[in-house]
């Protein structure tokens, strides 16, 4: 279990926390601009209550009801993503620790793949991305297995691309599928895979695709017959055996890796 290994005296949990902190610090400036935006909904409700000369106690009740409605609306919008349409190719992607949606690698990968293969649809696996690498991985694997089954039944002619970043790559390894569904998976792509660093059994054999042929340098060469691309930047503290830097682990979405990944999938899909 990668979460139990140590690198230079630092546990995997500690490494992930460092990475999350680094990622959050990179987003601070972008977020700070939004923090100062006025809350028009809140102000409009308060103004309305005042102009109608409503008793302060009743104003509080009305305002509280308004906030409750907003919260409930938010909860309803956070329902699991409905089953996607029957596109020719469907990408299923698991984000990394602490991420939401497709994450820093999945988002540009999805966009690049849609550009490379027009009509491609994408599903961001909703799972617990917290700093825990046992029960959350099991739950995520079960969830994606159910999604594959439902999607395959609804769209029997659809092909799949399956991928993940960091913790999401671990989800990919943990996913077991029947041969009938694995035969529909065109390619598997992972970024910053923790299992690669420790060369575990999961990395060697556990790939949810039939006849897996792994390319460990997909940014440099592509060989006919390869179906799995594992991107690991030099120095990446999570996937590179000799790596000790955080920045390379955060660079997959901006260093061209996702564009190369899309080209890899297109090559396999078109062959």
C-alpha angles and dihedrals in degrees: 000000000000092000089067097052123096129219118194089340094307122116122229089246090057092047092052091049090052090051093049090050091050092048092049092050090054090056096046097095093048092049095045091065090060095047091070096050112116118249098239094180092053094045093047093052092049092047092049092052091049096048091051090053092237116175111262092240090054090046088060091051092049093046091048091051089051092052090048090053090052091050092049090048089052092050092050091051090052094064116130114282110267119242110286125243120269099269121166091249127026124191119210112192135181117205127219134263113308094006131124129211114351095337131208096316101030096054098057090037091056091048093047092048092050089052092047094045109025115218095031112146127207137213121197107210109234107219142135105282095180123130095277125105108189120051093022091056092049091049092047092050091051091049095051091045089056091047093051090051094049094044093046091050092048094045107028094175096048122115124212141217114198126198149153144184125226105317087013089061088057088054089054091054092047093053115102119190136178116259091249091064096036088058088063093055108098099186143355121215127185132179125203094357112194091203090062092063093056097035090225126180088257091062094045099050115001106093118137095226134085117257095003115207110183126212110201093184103042091152091065111030140013123200125196113259097031113133103171127061119192113190115200120165119219109262094020105153092212105046108015112087091216095033124121104162131100099202096069089055091055096046104076094095094053108029098072096263094119092051090051089047091054090050089050092053091046091052093051093041093051096045 
